[in-house]
Amino acid sequence: MKIRSILSLALPVLLAACGDSQVGSDYPGESLLTVQGTIVNELDEAPAGPVDAVLVWNSVTSDTENENFPVRTMVTGSFPAAFTLSIHEPPPEISLNDIGEVGLVDTRVGIATVEAALSEDSAGEGIGLGVDEHHVIVYVESDMDEDGFWSNFFGGPLSPGFHVMDVVSLEHVVDPELQAAFDACNAAATTEDEHTACYGYGMKLKIRPSADGLSTMLTVRMASEDLEYPDWH
């Protein structure tokens, strides 16, 4: 079972190394999430225009198809040396993964990559200029079932709201800890729903809360090739 949601939020930031704030004149309200990061430029040629720092929300409609939902948010700071990303609204409801659609009762969850792109329409794996290869941002809509799919998926229940998560590639090698947890969960399951919830242990990559939490420093690397997008699903 593959559940994937990569969040799309586009943030206007000029590539010029000025330190002017990008904040608009209208106060957007209290920030729900504020994270800091840097952008490392390894491109052979300068981008064709101003670069956005982008969060890409993605809703999976099947094992092979997904849909992006760009949402403009706010960036301040000196780009590309450093930026502060602020989110003032939850992700679009339509972008959240809802495992209730496959018969499981649990909260809805969104998962986002942080990218660099020329616009929100040019963000996403294979078309963006860069990505944070080691982190995703997770949004949890409501209380998480402690024994449910998402709790297994993230290595424990997450509180409602935003979280910065580490994504560590296992390079297709079965992780003994995850395999043991899956086997124990599957052995104890007595219903189809309980067996399905165990699938959260069967991920290719480790996705766990970052040790520094919301203070984690993001690094978006812009490069012409060899970018590794966090394949957390």
HUWO-V528596 format. One record per residue. N is the residue number from 1. RES is the residue in one small letter. PSI is psi in whole degrees, 0 to 359 (NA if undefined). Layout:
<<N RES PSI> <N RES PSI>>
This chain:
<<1 m 128> <2 k 120> <3 i 121> <4 r 139> <5 s 107> <6 i 121> <7 l 140> <8 s 107> <9 l 119> <10 a 138> <11 l 117> <12 p 124> <13 v 127> <14 l 141> <15 l 334> <16 a 142> <17 a 47> <18 c 158> <19 g 16> <20 d 143> <21 s 145> <22 q 8> <23 v 134> <24 g 176> <25 s 335> <26 d 126> <27 y 122> <28 p 357> <29 g 180> <30 e 138> <31 s 135> <32 l 335> <33 l 133> <34 t 122> <35 v 154> <36 q 155> <37 g 175> <38 t 157> <39 i 122> <40 v 119> <41 n 109> <42 e 18> <43 l 144> <44 d 328> <45 e 153> <46 a 144> <47 p 158> <48 a 348> <49 g 190> <50 p 143> <51 v 137> <52 d 145> <53 a 126> <54 v 135> <55 l 130> <56 v 107> <57 w 138> <58 n 129> <59 s 124> <60 v 126> <61 t 347> <62 s 184> <63 d 340> <64 t 352> <65 e 147> <66 n 166> <67 e 135> <68 n 150> <69 f 86> <70 p 137> <71 v 124> <72 r 135> <73 t 208> <74 m 137> <75 v 138> <76 t 167> <77 g 189> <78 s 110> <79 f 137> <80 p 6> <81 a 319> <82 a 156> <83 f 158> <84 t 123> <85 l 128> <86 s 132> <87 i 128> <88 h 356> <89 e 152> <90 p 162> <91 p 159> <92 p 139> <93 e 323> <94 i 341> <95 s 354> <96 l 142> <97 n 126> <98 d 100> <99 i 356> <100 g 337> <101 e 342> <102 v 22> <103 g 5> <104 l 144> <105 v 112> <106 d 173> <107 t 165> <108 r 147> <109 v 139> <110 g 147> <111 i 133> <112 a 142> <113 t 154> <114 v 120> <115 e 168> <116 a 133> <117 a 164> <118 l 336> <119 s 170> <120 e 338> <121 d 345> <122 s 24> <123 a 153> <124 g 159> <125 e 126> <126 g 345> <127 i 345> <128 g 170> <129 l 336> <130 g 173> <131 v 152> <132 d 113> <133 e 353> <134 h 1> <135 h 152> <136 v 161> <137 i 130> <138 v 137> <139 y 127> <140 v 124> <141 e 321> <142 s 184> <143 d 137> <144 m 136> <145 d 122> <146 e 335> <147 d 17> <148 g 184> <149 f 309> <150 w 323> <151 s 318> <152 n 319> <153 f 319> <154 f 4> <155 g 20> <156 g 159> <157 p 143> <158 l 145> <159 s 158> <160 p 145> <161 g 199> <162 f 148> <163 h 145> <164 v 127> <165 m 142> <166 d 141> <167 v 117> <168 v 121> <169 s 135> <170 l 358> <171 e 44> <172 h 14> <173 v 129> <174 v 125> <175 d 122> <176 p 321> <177 e 315> <178 l 320> <179 q 318> <180 a 320> <181 a 319> <182 f 315> <183 d 318> <184 a 318> <185 c 315> <186 n 322> <187 a 327> <188 a 343> <189 a 138> <190 t 351> <191 t 165> <192 e 321> <193 d 320> <194 e 321> <195 h 317> <196 t 322> <197 a 330> <198 c 339> <199 y 342> <200 g 337> <201 y 347> <202 g 32> <203 m 157> <204 k 332> <205 l 154> <206 k 130> <207 i 111> <208 r 154> <209 p 135> <210 s 141> <211 a 326> <212 d 5> <213 g 225> <214 l 354> <215 s 359> <216 t 132> <217 m 121> <218 l 149> <219 t 112> <220 v 119> <221 r 123> <222 m 124> <223 a 156> <224 s 336> <225 e 172> <226 d 24> <227 l 136> <228 e 102> <229 y 139> <230 p 105> <231 d 80> <232 w 347> <233 h NA>>
